[in-house]
Amino acid sequence: MNRRRLLTAARQKLRDNPDASLDSIALAAGVTRRTLYGHFSSRQALIAELTQEAGQALHEAFAAARIPGADPKQEAIRAALEPARDEAVAALRRGQHEGVFASHLPSPVLAQALEALMLALAEENTGYTWTDPTGEAAASVLDDAGQKLLFTEARTVNNFAATVVDDDELSLIWDLARWSPSAANGQPLRVLFVRTREGKEPLIPHLDEGNRAKTLGAPVVAVLAYDVDFHEQMPAVFPARGEMLRVAFADQIEKRESVAAYNSALQTGVFLLAVRAAGLAAGPMAGFNRGGVDEEFFAGTSWRSHLVVNIGHPGTDPWFPRLPRVSVVDAVAWA
Ligand SMILES: Cc1cc2nc3c(=O)[nH]c(=O)nc-3n(C[C@H](O)[C@H](O)[C@H](O)COP(=O)(O)O)c2cc1C
């Protein structure tokens, strides 16, 4: 009884004045200081119990607001979230332990609040009170973090950490890069991922002296090439007129070379952004002997190398000082 009275008094007192003394709380509850200490060994213990109580009250409020079966859609979403619930609580608890998340509410309550937020968002979305029919409001501008990752803070890396880059990461790069535009969707870019030291060794002598050490230190090296026989795939990648294009290109090797070089360069820009989007850094290098690399890696094929790109995570002292960029005044004309 005294304990309940103490907690009620503490709630009121601390709400009015977060610095309220234990004496004033005991006084408000009509008990002695000694009685208060009989229930709570310290101010911290009292506040811990109040926090617990608040969490429980919230928990009950959420539960009460949920009438089973009242909204089958919401119930279905809750059922779908069920397997993730314990995981969410555990992740929140870990975050609270590590000081990343605020800890004034217990993790199960935070998890419920998150769930409720997701339901409210789903509700808004299906209820059309949130009008963004084309999805443009959500996706029209890359947020600040994305702009930094892909552009403003992305750097060309010259020294890589030993951190392994696995094949899933490399596959993601291609999964993103392949959406680059190209003329008639021709897509001449090809990639050879070299992942081992033995694989890199025959490459090194063909690189300019200054590009050798950093290439040896990179976890992965991508040799980018273009396929001069890209026209063979035109019927597959451009069904409407692909066969006509394939035939037109068939005896035009010089034209194919220039189309492939131009379009693979365009795809290469997107490839470099894809490396960054996959959370990795790139070090592109044109300083190498293309004939030598083709002889070594692509003899007897229709692939022609045009750029070598080191890929990995930045190591120590990974980049040269940032060089100036051409300003909008000098680079852009307006009509
Ligand atoms: C097509 C191309 C060829 C490059 N060739 C070399 C090279 O052979 N050796 C080298 O150290 N850096 C090379 N670079 C790196 C550039 O010097 C670097 O990307 C540029 O200075 C911008 O650096 P930042 O991204 O850190 O601002 C090349 C970059 C590109 C895109």
The ligand as an SDF file (V2000), in Angstrom:
LIG
                    3D

 31 33  0  0  0  0  0  0  0  0999 V2000
   39.5650    6.9400  -67.0000 C   0  0  0  0  0  0  0  0  0  0  0  0
   40.4300    7.1820  -65.8000 C   0  0  0  0  0  0  0  0  0  0  0  0
   41.7790    6.8810  -65.8540 C   0  0  0  0  0  0  0  0  0  0  0  0
   42.5900    7.0460  -64.7250 C   0  0  0  0  0  0  0  0  0  0  0  0
   43.8860    6.6130  -64.7670 N   0  0  0  0  0  0  0  0  0  0  0  0
   44.6260    6.6560  -63.6510 C   0  0  0  0  0  0  0  0  0  0  0  0
   45.9130    6.0430  -63.6130 C   0  0  0  0  0  0  0  0  0  0  0  0
   46.3640    5.4380  -64.5730 O   0  0  0  0  0  0  0  0  0  0  0  0
   46.6250    6.1020  -62.4690 N   0  0  0  0  0  0  0  0  0  0  0  0
   46.1370    6.7460  -61.3550 C   0  0  0  0  0  0  0  0  0  0  0  0
   46.8210    6.7710  -60.3270 O   0  0  0  0  0  0  0  0  0  0  0  0
   44.9150    7.3080  -61.3490 N   0  0  0  0  0  0  0  0  0  0  0  0
   44.1440    7.2700  -62.4570 C   0  0  0  0  0  0  0  0  0  0  0  0
   42.8800    7.7890  -62.4510 N   0  0  0  0  0  0  0  0  0  0  0  0
   42.3750    8.4360  -61.2190 C   0  0  0  0  0  0  0  0  0  0  0  0
   42.1160    9.9480  -61.3760 C   0  0  0  0  0  0  0  0  0  0  0  0
   43.3210   10.6830  -61.3290 O   0  0  0  0  0  0  0  0  0  0  0  0
   41.1650   10.3920  -60.2240 C   0  0  0  0  0  0  0  0  0  0  0  0
   39.9570    9.6800  -60.3970 O   0  0  0  0  0  0  0  0  0  0  0  0
   40.8900   11.8750  -60.2240 C   0  0  0  0  0  0  0  0  0  0  0  0
   42.0460   12.6060  -59.9380 O   0  0  0  0  0  0  0  0  0  0  0  0
   39.8220   12.2430  -59.1930 C   0  0  0  0  0  0  0  0  0  0  0  0
   40.1750   11.8720  -57.8860 O   0  0  0  0  0  0  0  0  0  0  0  0
   39.0960   11.8910  -56.7150 P   0  0  0  0  0  0  0  0  0  0  0  0
   37.9940   10.9560  -57.1320 O   0  0  0  0  0  0  0  0  0  0  0  0
   39.7840   11.3810  -55.4900 O   0  0  0  0  0  0  0  0  0  0  0  0
   38.6000   13.2680  -56.5720 O   0  0  0  0  0  0  0  0  0  0  0  0
   42.0470    7.6150  -63.5520 C   0  0  0  0  0  0  0  0  0  0  0  0
   40.6990    7.9240  -63.5050 C   0  0  0  0  0  0  0  0  0  0  0  0
   39.8970    7.6880  -64.6060 C   0  0  0  0  0  0  0  0  0  0  0  0
   38.4030    7.9710  -64.4840 C   0  0  0  0  0  0  0  0  0  0  0  0
  1  2  1  0
  2  3  1  0
  2 30  2  0
  3  4  2  0
  4  5  1  0
  4 28  1  0
  5  6  2  0
  6  7  1  0
  6 13  1  0
  7  8  2  0
  7  9  1  0
  9 10  1  0
 10 11  2  0
 10 12  1  0
 12 13  2  0
 13 14  1  0
 14 15  1  0
 14 28  1  0
 15 16  1  0
 16 17  1  0
 16 18  1  0
 18 19  1  0
 18 20  1  0
 20 21  1  0
 20 22  1  0
 22 23  1  0
 23 24  1  0
 24 25  2  0
 24 26  1  0
 24 27  1  0
 28 29  2  0
 29 30  1  0
 30 31  1  0
M  END
$$$$
